[in-house]
């Protein structure tokens, strides 16, 4: 039995769902934001207290990057998420790490640390985190010159980048009904036009539409 505890609109949860779809692995989804019992179960299963949490044949694992690495190791006969060879592996890990720097900064400052915004040090900390986030996402955008960013096949680098682009570009539409999203929008982060353009060529993938819906 395979179960994914998730927040349904989370960038981290959605990229894990795309990773599972890429591997062709069925999974039962449990929304930990909609059901407090699911949230309690997820917190009991791992010490991270973050989403998503994958339970695969009794093995529980948190953190979307760790889950993606586990899936390749546990299911080597399925399509790979991480390319083989030093050069493409380096490229994929560099891209996914840069995406994580940007996404973690947005989530940390826009949600987890939001209540600290009246602290005297807030402006300095926010400025530094957003500088790092913008530098990281701009670096990825500069590499978005071809459909496949690392290696020669769709994998983690593309899933991480697409999930980030769709998550950020969809924020204005979600902000009216999602206060946490509205908070993130105040941080001053800018999604590069190059990533918006790059993402459009992948929006029609069936597994992407199954999670994000058809492009507008």
N, C-alpha and C positions, 0 to 999 in steps of 0.2 A: 504494500500500500504506500502511495506517495501523496503527501499533503503539503501544501504551501500556505503558511500563515502570512497574510499580507495586509497592506493598506492599498485598496484598489486603485487609487490614483497616484500612488507614490512612484517616483522615478526609479527607485531602487527595486520595488516590487515588480513593476512593469518590465524592466529589463531582465529580471529573473524569469518572468513568464515567457519572454521572447527567447531566452536561452533554452528553456525547457522545450519550447515549440521547435526550435532549431534542432534539438537532439531527438525530436519525435517522441517525447516522453509525456504520457498522460499524467495529470495531477489534479487532485481535489483542492479547490481554492476555499480558504476560510478567511473571511474578512475580519481582521482583528479590530478594526475601527468600528464596525457595525455591531459586533458581538463581544461584550466584555469577557465572556467565558473563553473565547478564542484568544483574546489578548492575554488573559491570565495563563492559558496553556502555553502560549509562545514564550512568555517570560519564564515559565517554569522549565521549559525545555533547554534554553541556553542562557548564559549569564549576560549576554550583550544588551538585552532589553531594547533591541531595534528590530525593524522589519526589513526584509522578509526573513522567515525561518522555514527551511525545508526539512521535512521528515521523510526519509527515504529508507524503506525497509527497517524502520526502527532507529535509524541514525539521524539525529537532529543536528542541523548546522545553520548558523546565522551568517549574515554578511553576504551581499550579492556577489562580490568578487570571489569570496571563498567558495560559494555555491557553484559558480561557473567553473572554477578550477576542479572542484570535486566531480562535477558532471562529466568532464572529459576523462578523469581518472577512473571513475566508476563505470562509464559506458564508452570505452574506447572504440567500439564497433559502430557507434553512431557518428553523424557529422561532427567534426571538431569545432570547438569554440575558439581554441587558441592555435594559431598556426605553428607548424613545425619549422625548425631551423632558427639559428641565432638571430639573424637579421629581422625576419618577420615577427618573431616572438618579442624581440626588443621593441619593435614598432608598436605592436598591439598593447604591450604592457605600458609603454610610455603614454599612449593615447588614453587607455582606460584610467591610468593614474591621474592624468591631467583632468579628465572629466570628473573624477571623484573629488579632486581639489575644488573644482567649481561647484559641484552639486552639494558637497558637504558644507561649504561656506554658506550657500543660500539657505539650506535647511537649518544649520546651526544659528545663524544670525536672524533669520526670519521667523523661526519657531522656537527651537530649544532654548535659546538665550534671549529671546525677545523681552522678557520681563526685566532684564538687566539694562534696558536702553536708557534709563534715567541715571545710571551710574556715571560719574565724571569721566571715566576712562572709555565709555562706550564709543564715542566718535572716533577715537584713535584706533581702537580695536576693529571697529567696523570698516574704517578706511583701509587698514592693512589687509583684512580678510577679503574685501571686495577687490583690492588691487591684485591679490594673488588669484582670485577667481577669474577676473577678467583676463589677466595675463595667460592663465591656463587655457581658457576657452578660445582666446584669440590664436594661441599656438596650434590648437587642434584645427581651427578654421583654416589656417594657412596650409594645412595638409590635405584639406578636402578638395583636392583637384581631380580625383577620380572616384568612381563608385565604391571600390574596395580600398580601404585605407591601409590595411596591413595584410601581407600575404596575397593570395590570389583567390580567396573565397570568403563569403560572408561569415562573420564570426563575432567574437566579443568586442573588438574595436568598433565595428559598425553598429552593433546592438547598443553599446554604451553611448555612442555619439548620437544615434538616431533617437534614443530614449530621452537624452538630455535636450535635444533640439525640439522635440515634440512637446515635452513637458513645459519648457520655458515659453515656447511660442503659444501654447494653449492657456497660459496663465490669465491674460486679460479677460477671456471669456468666462473663466471659472471664478474670478475674484469676487463677483457680486454675491455669490452663494457660499464662498469658502473664505472665511476671515484669515486663515493662515496664509493662503495664497496672496490675499491682498497685502498682508504684511511683507511678504517676500518681494512684492512688486515695488515697495518703497525703498529697497536697498540700492537701487541704481545700477543693477547688473544689465548688460546689453548682450543679446544674442547676435553674433556676427551674421551679416547678410549671407556670407558664403555658406554658413551652416544651414540657414533656412533653405537656400537653393539646393544644397547637397541632399537635405532630407527629403525634398519633394520626389526625388527619383526612387525612393524606397517606400513611400507612403502606401503604395498599392500592393505591397507584398501581402499575401493572404494572412499570415500570422500577425502582421502589424495591424491590418484592418480588424482582425478579430479582437484586438485589445483596445485600439484607439478609435475604431470606427473608420468609415470611408472619408477620404479627404474632402474638405469643404469645397 
